[in-house]
Amino acid sequence: MNKAAKRYLDEVSSLMGCNENNNNGCLEELSGLIEEYCSERPDASVEDLYREFGNPSDYTEAFCDRKKRTKTLMKERRKVWILILICAAIAIALILAILISYVIIRYSGIGRIELSEIIVSMPVPPLK
């Protein structure tokens, strides 16, 4: 990487608040693109990099916007998954309640009559 590329990355890094110890991957993508660009044009100047990749403040602003959108999208996805889990838990609880109610009604004697338990007493007429 030439001096111009290093200078451009340092400008972007300082605007983003990234440092070497706490990079968090904020410059890896840009660094790779700049290295590829500089390998094709070893004599590239800072102005060439500005023309190709934009002003460092513009890049930083776009990066921050993309990062905010990503965080918002992740929050929305998390909300959807939580809602799905809640609905699934409610459905399972409802199915279990119905099953338990069925078992209680079926096996507790409520709602059924055994024919073997019915005794009919009718007077029997005398035989002639």
WOUR-V692081 format. One line per field, one symbol per residue. psi: psi as a letter, one per 40 degrees, with the letter a starting at -180 (. if undefined). burial: 1 if it has 16 or more other ideal C-beta (glycine too) atoms within 10 Angstrom, else 0. Layout:
psi=???
burial=???
This chain:
psi=hidddddddddddddeeiiddgdfeeedddddddddddddgdfhidddddddeihdddddddddddddddddddddddddddddddddddddddddddddddddddeeeheihhdeehhhhihhiii.
burial=01011001101110110100000001100110010001000001010111001001001100100000000000000000000000000000000000000000000000000000000000000000
